[in-house]
Amino acid sequence: MRFFTIKKRTLIIALVIAIVFASIISISVISASAVPKAQYTIVIDAGHGGRDGGAVGRQTGVTESELNLKYALRLKELCADYGIDVIMTRSDMNGLYDESAPNKKKSEMERRKSIINSSGADIMISLHMNAFPLPSSNGAFVFYAKGSDEGYELAKSVQGSLCQSFDNAREYVSVGDYFVLNCASMPSVLVECGFLSNPQEESNLISDDYCQEFCYSLLAGILSYFKM
Ligand SMILES: [Zn+2]
């Protein structure tokens, strides 16, 4: 009888220890996925540059490449305020191509890809301005690479945030067959911030206040994706 009692007690103790260990393991597994990383790094890609100005504003002649850079630099500053490290594909108006390269487009693409994929960044966000023959076309679009589940999640976070601030932002995200999305080794989105072919939207896009609000909205989407 005594032997049985000791065995029973030992079994209970073993069971309690097992439950405690199982709880510790499950808590640590949950924590690993729920707690944000200590440090995030993102690549901000300002589209175009140099001799490739991209789309041009119908009213003011502003180039897409200068607005992309303006938005990229603004977003970089906002990210820094939140302790997010930023790697830029370009920080000035120069193109990414080698001036001596016979095929400047190819040279630019290789350079952009190299910066993005050697960054070790958690995500990449590429900024562009849109244009379309129909002047009434408007609103921000967010694209992700086909087959990228994490790119889709990032795109949904960014688009959801834009929709909260801008009535004409698209409520859906789309697959985009873009070089920067296809070449990137991390979850990535390409944001077409608005249409330079729409006179009202061009006025908005060149305004500092609009740039600030737009980039803050992009940041909110990024923070949401990181669960920060
Ligand atoms: Zn573009």
Boltz pocket constraint, residues with backbone or C-beta under 6 A from the ligand:
constraints:
  - pocket:
      binder: B
      contacts: [[A, 47], [A, 48], [A, 54], [A, 55], [A, 64], [A, 127], [A, 128], [A, 129]]
      max_distance: 6.0
